[in-house]
């Protein structure tokens, strides 16, 4: 299954310079937050694929009735793959989609019974990163420690997030490992095959765990 994951911004390759012939067939689109609903709807039409997403800290006030299905604090199944979602960022000023560590813990813990009944989860999507793994030094872009606990307990195949743009600092890794999980920063866009995982080029120093 070929997945297109997007977050944070409209990318010219997917919008102004879009050419469908440059891309393989996309089976599923995942949105990791801070995306205009009209852009999400456009991507669904361009690739003729369904979309699951979570909202980011800049998604307040937007019409969320178009452009896929919001799965914040939910688990969905698509072609046998289970996907859980957690929207929002670390609290830094009191916005409606900003959470303290304890507030995010409560969001995650509420889903634990369903995760246990579901025998785990295959993909976790979030806007914010994992604490200590692809996050930033400032309060706004700090990751959540509870995501690290979630990964260690349920061992999803993928943890996908946005929020930390790839040009924020030098040496930022797009793909890393945490336990048995591929952690992927999907800011802008990232494509991968669910069964095969990230490409060998993107894995790079794959044994450098978060």
N, C-alpha and C positions, 0 to 999 in steps of 0.2 A: 504494500500500500504506500503510495507516494503522498507525502504530507507537505503542505506549504504553511509555514508558521510566520505570522506577521505581527509587528508591534510598533507603536510610537510615531510613525511617520509614513507619509506617502512616498514611495520609492519610484524614481523615474522609470526604472526597468519594468515596473508593474503598472505604470499609469501613463505618463506622457509619451514614453518611448516603448510602450508595450507592443510586443509581437508574440502572439500565441505560439507561433512556430518555433520560437526559441526555447520553449519550455516543454518538458514531458507532460504526459497526462497527470493531472492532479486529482487525487481521490477525496481528499479532505483538507479543509482550510481551518487553521487554528489561530485565533486572535488573542494576543497577550496584553491587550489594553492600550489606551490612549490612541484609539483609531476612530475617525469620524464614521458614524453609521453608514453614510452614503458611500464611503470608500469600501467598507466591508461588503455592502450590497453589490457594489461594482465588481469586486473580486469574485464574488459568488457567480455573477453573470459571465465574467470573462473566462473563468475556468470551469464553469458548469459543475460546481462542487458545493456540498453543504459546508456550513461553518459553525463551529462552537467557539465561544469567546468569553473572556472576563473583562471587566472594566478596569481602567487605570485611574490614577489620581487626577488626571485632567479630563476625565469623561463626564464630569458633573454637568448637568443642564442640557445634555444632548438627548435627542430623540432616540431612545433605545428600542423602538418598535420595529426597526428594520435591520437587515444585515446579520442574519444568523440567530443563534440561540445563546443567551447568557446562561452560563452554568456555574455561576458563583455559588459555592457551598452545595453543589450538586454532584451526582455521579451519573453519567450517561454511557450508553454502549452504542458503538458504531461498528458494524461488521465484526462483532465479537471482541472489540477492543474497548476496555473500560477507561473512561476519562473523567477526572475530577478537576474542579476549578476553584480558585480563590482569587478574587479581585482586590484591588487597592494597594496602597503603599504604606510604608512606615509613617507614623504621625510626625509631622513637622510644623504644622500651623493650625490644625483643627478643621481641615476640610472634611466633607462627608464621606470621602473614600480614602481616608487616612486612618490608620489603626496603630495603637500601641502594641507592643509585643503580646501583652495579656489579652487584648481584644482579638488579635489574630489567632492566638492559641484557642480561644473559645470557639472561633469560627471553625478551626480545624478539628478540634475535639468533638464538636457536634456531629461531625461526619464519620468519626471513628466507628460507631456501631455498624453503619452501612458498609464501611470499608472491610470490617471483619466478616460480615455476612457475605460480602462480595469476593472474599478471599484475596483482598488486596486491590490494586489498581495498576493499570498499564502506563497511563500517561497522566501526569499532574501538570496543569497549566496555571500560571499565576502571572500577575503583573510584576510584583516585586521579586527580587532574587533571594537566594538562600544566604543566611548570614555566613560570612567568611568564604563565599564562593561566588565570584563575579559581581559582588556588590561594591558600593562606593564608600569612601571614608566619611562623607557628610551624612547628616541625620536623614535627609530626604531619601537618599539612595542606599541606605543601609538595608541589609537583608534581614529576614525573620529567622530566628533560631528554631522556631517550631517547624519550619519546613525541613530543616536538617533532621529533626526527630522523626518527622513523617517519612522521609526517605529511608532512614535506618530501620524503621519499624515495618514498612510495607513494601519497600524495595521496588518502586515503579521502574519501568524500563527507561522512561524519559521524564525529566522535569524541565518544562519550557517556561521561559519568562521574558520580559522586556525591561522597560524602565531605565536601564543603564545603557545609554547609547554607546555604540562601539567607538565613537570618536571622543569619548569623555576623557580617556587617558591612554597613554602608550602601553602596549603590552597586554591589553585586555584580551582575555581568551574568550572565543565564542563557544567552544566546546571543551568541557572538562568532565571528569568522573568524580562521583561521590558514592562510595560503596559500589553497588552494581548498577548505578543509575547514570545515564548520560544527562548532564546538565547543559542546556543549550540556551544561550542568549539570542533571542529571536528579534531583537531590535532591527528595524528595517524589514528584512525578510530572510528566511532560511528554509531550504528544501532538503528533505531527507527521505529515505526509504525506511518505513517502520521496521521491516524485518532485518534489513542489512545494517541499519544504524548510520551515523554520520560517515562521510567519505573519509578515506585514509588521509587525504590532505588535511582535512579539518580536525581530525583526531590529534595529529601532531604528537605532542608529548602526552599521550593518553594515560601514561602511568603516573603523571603528576596529578594526584587526586586533590580535590578541594580540601 
